[in-house]
């Protein structure tokens, strides 16, 4: 099986490639990544020499390159994870999100249609549903994105479903809750708090810290995507979550317990900040999915990774801080 993974040098999909290469040693992985600020070759260093792994530097919006990759590598499946994904960046500069997340998805869908691939997994986001005060969103619920980022991901999902309905393209969509884990870029909430704690800086929390997210360890999400890839039904959507709903303040306090000298700092809120994301994950549980890590276990594994790999995150830390200058310090 030959799988094209887009965005495989980023946080989630470097972990996904590692998972696939370990679990399915006969599969061949082609990783297409533009190596923008959050795509790091260092994330793939442990499997770069694997005989079944191939890296191609390039942009998913490059139609000629994408066509050549499909043709030369005889792609069977696509796992489309490449995306501009940081909400704060999208508020400051929406255009790159529309180009990559919408037009880039269109380019891949056209190539997939042209070359007759048998599976196209579109990686969506819980943010496509918008905020919910009570209960949890099911896959068929209306979409109400709030930010340019989530709007672009929603557009991409709808485009994929249109290709399924119009062209019978074998599309499946996943929408996961907030991921965390090893080698996540320091601009994201949990790694930002962790790296601040290491540097003896304050732990910034938006507003009063009452916004709620469900947190899933990245390795659990990779396992779930693998289940959908192999067992998911064409044309369906699968929510992926771990049932770890916590306020941002609770997360900050969890980290503060491990770094008692850290102080929590309440800062200006993000524009249009959704209050709560929550997904009903009954559907993917029927495929056999069950999170393998508790939140506490996963957080400790994440801390251990950042302690052991300061060489990786320290050069990135200063760059990631630049995005908060317009409206104070913040998080995803």
URDA-V387068 format. One record per residue. N is the residue number from 1. RES is the residue in one small letter. PHI is phi in whole degrees, -180 to 180 (NA if undefined). PSI is psi as a letter, one per 30 degrees, with the letter a starting at -180 (none if undefined). OMEGA is omega in radians with two decimals (* if undefined). Layout:
BEGIN
n={N N}
res={RES RES}
phi={PHI PHI}
psi={PSI PSI}
omega={OMEGA OMEGA}
END
This chain:
BEGIN
n={1 2 3 4 5 6 7 8 9 10 11 12 13 14 15 16 17 18 19 20 21 22 23 24 25 26 27 28 29 30 31 32 33 34 35 36 37 38 39 40 41 42 43 44 45 46 47 48 49 50 51 52 53 54 55 56 57 58 59 60 61 62 63 64 65 66 67 68 69 70 71 72 73 74 75 76 77 78 79 80 81 82 83 84 85 86 87 88 89 90 91 92 93 94 95 96 97 98 99 100 101 102 103 104 105 106 107 108 109 110 111 112 113 114 115 116 117 118 119 120 121 122 123 124 125 126 127 128 129 130 131 132 133 134 135 136 137 138 139 140 141 142 143 144 145 146 147 148 149 150 151 152 153 154 155 156 157 158 159 160 161 162 163 164 165 166 167 168 169 170 171 172 173 174 175 176 177 178 179 180 181 182 183 184 185 186 187 188 189 190 191 192 193 194 195 196 197 198 199 200 201 202 203 204 205 206 207 208 209 210 211 212 213 214 215 216 217 218 219 220 221 222 223 224 225 226 227 228 229 230 231 232 233 234 235 236 237 238 239 240 241 242 243 244 245 246 247 248 249 250 251 252 253 254 255 256 257 258 259 260 261 262 263 264 265 266 267 268 269 270 271 272 273 274 275 276 277 278 279 280 281 282 283 284 285 286 287 288 289 290 291 292 293 294 295 296 297 298 299 300 301 302 303 304 305 306 307 308 309 310 311 312 313 314 315 316 317 318 319 320 321 322 323 324 325 326 327 328 329 330 331 332}
res={x x x x x x x x x x x x x x x x x x x x x x x x x x x x x x x x x x x x x x x x x x x x x x x x x x x x x x x x x x x x x x x x x x x x x x x x x x x x x x x x x x x x x x x x x x x x x x x x x x x x x x x x x x x x x x x x x x x x x x x x x x x x x x x x x x x x x x x x x x x x x x x x x x x x x x x x x x x x x x x x x x x x x x x x x x x x x x x x x x x x x x x x x x x x x x x x x x x x x x x x x x x x x x x x x x x x x x x x x x x x x x x x x x x x x x x x x x x x x x x x x x x x x x x x x x x x x x x x x x x x x x x x x x x x x x x x x x x x x x x x x x x x x x x x x x x x x x x x x x x x x x x x x x x x x x x x x x x x x x x x x x x x x x x x x x x x}
phi={NA -113 -115 -90 -109 -97 76 -78 -102 -87 -62 -67 -89 -70 -65 -67 -60 -58 -61 -66 -61 -77 -84 -127 -64 -94 -76 -109 -114 -110 -104 -105 -145 -82 54 -74 -56 -98 -90 -127 -61 -59 -67 -112 -63 -77 -125 -60 -97 -63 -64 -99 -120 -138 -107 -128 -83 175 -102 -66 -83 -84 -63 -66 -63 -61 -61 -64 -63 -62 -69 -75 -102 49 -65 -96 -127 -123 -117 -94 -108 -65 -169 -77 -130 -99 -58 -60 -63 -67 -69 -78 -151 -70 -53 -60 -71 -68 -65 -71 -76 -102 -66 -60 -64 -58 -60 -67 -62 -63 -66 -62 -67 -64 -104 65 -67 -102 -151 -131 -97 -93 -90 -97 -149 -64 -68 -64 -75 86 -93 -141 -80 -133 76 -141 -75 -99 -61 -92 -71 -61 -102 -138 -66 -111 -116 -57 -61 -67 -66 -69 -69 -63 -60 -64 -62 -65 -64 -61 -66 -65 -68 -67 -74 -85 -113 60 -71 -76 -93 -134 -117 -113 -132 -106 -80 -62 -89 -149 151 -67 63 -87 -60 -64 -77 -74 -58 -63 -65 -67 -66 -62 -68 -63 -63 -60 -91 60 -105 -66 -98 -79 -131 -65 54 -101 76 -94 -65 -113 -134 -99 -105 -124 -69 -58 -66 -69 -64 -62 -63 -64 -63 -61 -63 -64 -59 -94 -121 -66 -90 -57 87 -101 -118 -128 -77 -130 -151 -120 73 -108 -78 -143 -75 -60 -67 -62 -63 -60 -69 -60 -72 -62 -59 -85 -131 -59 -80 -77 -118 -82 -123 -85 -127 -54 -73 -76 -61 66 -69 -63 -79 -147 -112 -155 -118 -83 -108 -59 -65 -74 -63 -69 -83 108 -81 -151 -55 -96 -122 -73 -61 -63 -62 -67 -64 -66 -62 -66 -59 -59 -63 -71 -66 -82 -130 -62 -59 -81 -91 -60 -66 -89 -61 -63 -63 -68 -73 -64 -71 -95 -66 -74 -142 88 -80 -163 -155 -71}
psi={k j k j k k g g g a d e f e e e e e e e e e e i f f k k k j j j k f h a e f j k f f f g f f g e g k f g k k k k k l k f f j e e e e e e e e e f f i k e l k j j f k k k g j e e e e e e i e e f e e e e f d e e e e e e e e e e e e g h l f k j j k j a k f f e f a l k e l a k k l f g l l k i k f l e e e e e e e e e e e e e e e e e e e g h k i k k k k j l a k l l a k h k k f f l d e f e e e e e e e g h l l j k k k b g g f k k l k k k k e e e e e e e e e e e e e f l k k f l k j k j l f g i k k l e e e e e e e e e e f i f f k k k k k l k l k k g j k e k k k k j g e e f f f f g k k k f k l e e e e e e e e e e e e e f h f f e f e f f e e e f f f f g f e h a k a l none}
omega={-3.13 -3.03 2.98 3.05 3.09 -3.13 -3.03 3.03 3.09 -3.03 -3.03 -2.94 2.87 3.05 3.14 3.12 3.10 3.12 -3.10 -3.13 3.13 -3.05 -3.10 -3.01 3.12 3.12 3.06 -3.10 3.00 -3.07 3.08 -3.10 -3.12 -3.10 2.97 -2.97 -3.06 3.07 -3.01 3.06 3.13 -3.14 -3.05 -2.96 -3.10 3.11 -3.10 -3.09 3.08 -3.05 -3.13 -3.13 3.13 3.12 3.05 3.08 -3.14 -3.07 3.13 3.10 -3.14 -3.01 -3.14 3.13 -3.13 3.12 -3.13 3.13 3.12 -3.08 -3.03 -3.06 3.10 -3.06 3.06 -3.09 3.04 2.94 -2.99 -3.14 -3.11 3.13 2.83 -2.90 -3.06 -3.03 -3.10 3.10 -3.11 3.12 -3.13 -3.08 -3.03 -2.96 -3.14 3.14 3.11 -3.11 -3.08 -2.97 -3.13 -3.11 3.11 3.09 3.08 3.13 -3.13 3.11 3.12 3.12 3.13 3.10 -3.09 -3.03 2.96 3.12 -3.04 3.07 3.08 -3.12 3.09 -3.14 -3.14 -3.07 3.04 -3.12 3.09 -3.13 -3.03 -3.05 3.12 -3.08 -3.14 3.13 -3.08 -3.13 2.97 -3.01 -3.10 -3.11 3.12 -3.13 -3.12 -3.12 -3.06 -3.06 3.04 3.10 -3.06 3.08 3.14 3.10 3.09 3.11 3.13 3.12 3.14 3.09 3.11 3.13 3.09 3.11 3.05 -3.07 -3.06 -3.03 -3.10 3.09 -3.03 -3.07 2.94 -3.11 2.96 3.04 -3.09 3.03 -3.07 3.08 2.94 -3.14 -3.04 3.02 3.01 -3.04 -3.01 3.11 -3.10 -2.93 -3.07 3.11 3.09 3.10 -3.13 -3.10 3.03 3.13 3.11 -3.08 3.13 3.04 3.11 3.11 -3.04 3.14 -3.13 3.01 3.10 3.07 -3.06 3.09 -2.99 3.06 3.00 -3.03 3.10 3.10 -2.99 -3.14 3.07 3.10 3.12 3.09 3.14 3.11 3.08 3.08 3.13 3.14 -3.06 -3.00 -3.09 3.14 -3.14 3.10 -3.08 3.06 3.14 3.00 -3.14 3.10 -3.07 3.14 3.12 -3.14 -3.13 3.01 3.08 3.12 3.09 3.10 -3.14 3.13 3.05 3.14 3.13 3.09 -3.10 3.11 -2.98 -3.13 -3.12 3.10 3.10 -3.14 3.10 -3.03 -3.12 -3.07 3.07 3.06 3.08 -3.04 3.09 -3.07 -3.04 2.97 3.10 -3.08 2.95 -3.03 -3.12 -3.03 -3.11 3.07 3.11 3.05 3.13 -3.09 3.00 -3.13 -3.10 -3.09 2.97 3.14 -3.11 3.11 -3.10 3.12 3.13 3.08 3.12 3.11 -3.13 3.14 -3.11 3.06 -3.06 -3.03 3.10 3.10 -3.08 -2.99 -3.08 3.12 -3.10 -3.00 -3.09 3.13 -3.08 -3.13 -3.05 -3.04 -3.06 -3.03 -3.04 -3.10 3.05 -3.09 -3.08 -3.08 3.12 *}
END
